[in-house]
Amino acid sequence: MCGRFSLTTAPEAMRALFDYENLPNLAQRYNIAPTQPVAVVRAREGGAGRELVMLRWGLVPGWAKEIGIGAKMINARAETLAEKPAFRDAFARRRCLVPADGFYEWRMEDGGKQPFRVGFRGGRPFAFAGLWERWQAPADGGGVKQGEIVESVAIVTTDANDKLRPIHHRMPAILDPAGYAAWLDVAGTPANDAGAWLRPHPPEEMAFYRVGLRVNNVRNDDEACFTPLKAAGTAG
């Protein structure tokens, strides 16, 4: 499961890491939530190179009758991408990178849900494996007009690694940078081969710590969402 994440990396550093051509003026985001616009790196359609675009988080399949279905499709399980009607076409034809520098998971503790921030030691950015889709509204509704085009994205998840399993049994599929090109190259990398990159990230580089409940509210999108919960001793 991945229901919140952050992206605060400087635009120049982002472009250097993910090798896209344009340079949008991205705002720092500390608490990105479903249905919000998220930065996505994908191969340019009909041409060489990569581009960074903003897509709605929550994949809306091309056959959907209304946009609201996307709120239920923020994640896509790696194990069933080739089988699920909502994801199999995107898995074969529309793969992307979702840049991030941390994500949040919750665990039940003392009768309540305790949030944890998860990322890499040193705070370096990384990329989730993503799938994107293009949908045309068949009728007015849900804040969109008939004929309007909406592009959306889902984050692929896999089993949690040993470090994160005490918090949650699932984790986002974090791609090795060596696999970025293959994941994006839908013509040269068939879905079956692309699936080999969807595995739990090795735990050695990763770290987590407790944060306060401020992150629970999607309206809170500031650096305070990162603040470690000093009173708690659980970190890794």
N, C-alpha and C positions, 0 to 999 in steps of 0.2 A: 504494500500500500504506500502511496505517496500522495498526500493531500495538501501539502504546503511546502514551499521551498523559497530560496532567496537567490538573488543575482545582483551583486554590488560591485562587480569587477569593472575597472575602467574600460571605456570603449576601445581604446587602442590595444590594450592587452587582450581583449576579447578577439579582436580581428586577427592579431598575431597568432593566437592559439587555434582559432577555428578557420582561418584562411578564407574569409568571405571578402567580397569586393567592395560592397557599400559600407558606409560608416554612419549608421543612425545615431542620433543623440539619445542614448538609452538612459532613462532615469534609474537610479539605484532603487532596488526593490528588496525589502527585508521580509516580506510576508505575502508571497504570491499565492493566490487562492483559486480554486476552480471557477470557471466561466470568465475569468479575467484574461486580458491579453498577455501572452507570454512570448519572449524572444525565441525564435526557432531558426536554426541553420539548415538549409536544404540545398540540393543541387538546382541550378538554374534550369528551368524548363526550356528545351529547345536550344540550349547553348552550353558552353563550357563554364566552369567555375561554380562558386557557391554564393548564396545570398542570405542575408539575415532579414527575416520578416516577423511581423507580430501576428500570432494566431490565437484564436479563442481556445482556452484550455477546457477540454471535454469534447471528444471526437463525435461529430455528427455524421453518421453514415450517409452516403449519397442517396440511399433509399428512404431515409427517415421522413416522416410526415411533418414533424415539428422539431424546432431547435432544442427544446427542453430535454430530449433524450441524451444530449451531450453531458449533462450534469451527472449522469450515471456511468459515463465512459471516460473518466479522467485517467484511468489506468487500464492497461491491457496485459494480461498474463502471458509471459513469454512461452509457456508450455502449450498454449492453445491458439496462438496467433494464426496459424495456418488453417484452423478449423472454424473459428468464429466468423459468422457472416459479417459482423460489424468491422472486423479487422483484417481479414485475410487478403482482400484486394489491396489495402494500404500497405500491408506487410510486403507484398510482392512488388508494388509500384510506387509507393510514396513514403519512403523512410526519411527520417530527419534526426538532427541532434537538438537536444533541449539544454542549453547551457545553464549551469547553476554553480553556486559556491557553498551550498549547504541545503539541508532539508530537515523537516521536523517529523518526529514520530511521537506517539503518545502511549503510555503504559498505565494500567490501573495500579494505583498505590494509595493505601489508606482511604479507600472508598471514593477516590476521585482519579481523574486522568491527569497524569504528570507529563508535560511536554519535554522532549529532548531535542537538542539541535545536533545534527549529524553532518560530518564533512570530512575533509582531509586535514591531516596535521599541517599547520602552516596556512591553512585557509585557501589553498590554490583552487582555481575553478576547474570544472570537469563537465562532462556531458552525459545526460540521460539518453538512452535510446528512445526515439519517438517515432510515431506514425502520424501522418497528417492526411486530411481529407478535405475535399471541396464539395460543398452542398449548396443547392439552389432551392430557396424556399418555394414550395408549391402553392402556398397561400399566405395571406397576412396572419400574423399571430406571433406571440412570444417576443415582441419587440422588433420583428423583422417584417419586411413587406414582400409580397409575392414577387418572385423573380430575383430577389436579392441574393448575392453570392456570399457565403460565409466559409472561411477556411478555419479549420480547427485541428487540434492535436491531442493525442493521448500519450502518456508516459508508460513505457514498458516496465513491468516488474518481474522479479524473479525471487527465488528463495533467499532468505537473509543469510549472510555469512555468520560465522561463529561469534563474532564480536557483537553483532546487532541482534542476534536471535533472542537474547533476554528481553529486548525491548519490543520487537515485533517479528513475526515469522516471515514477513515479506520485506523486500527492499526494492528501490528502483534499480533497473539495469544500468549500471554505470559503465560506459564503453571505455575500453583501453584506447588511448589516442592512436595507436597503431591500426585500429579498426575503423576509424572515422571514414576513411575513403571507401572502404569496402561496404560499410553500412549504407552510405549515401548512393553508391553506384548500383542502382537497381537493374541496370542493363547487364553489368558485368558480374554481379553477385546475386545469384538466385536466392529466393527466400530460404531454402534449405541450408545454403551455405552461410547466409547472413545470421541465421539462428545460432551459429557456433559462437558468436560474440556475446550472446545473452546469457551470462553466467554471473553468479555472485561475485562481486569485486573482492579481491584478496583483502583480508582485514588489517594487515599490518600497517597500511598507510592511513587508516581511517581513525577517527576520534569522535566522541560524543560527550555531551554534558547536559545537565538539566538547565532549563530556562524557566522564567516565570510565566504566569498565566496570561500575560499580555498578548502573547501570540495567538491565543484562542480566538480573539476577535479579529475578523478579517479587516476591519476598519483601521486597526493598528498596523502601520507599515513604516516603522522607524527602527533606528539602531537599538533601541531598548528591547526589541524582540530577541536580540542576541545575548542580552546580559545574563551571565551565569547566575544560577540560583545559589548564592554563597552558603546558605544554611544547609544545603544538601551535599552529601559526600559522594554521590554516584557519578562517576565519569569514567571514560575509557579512551 
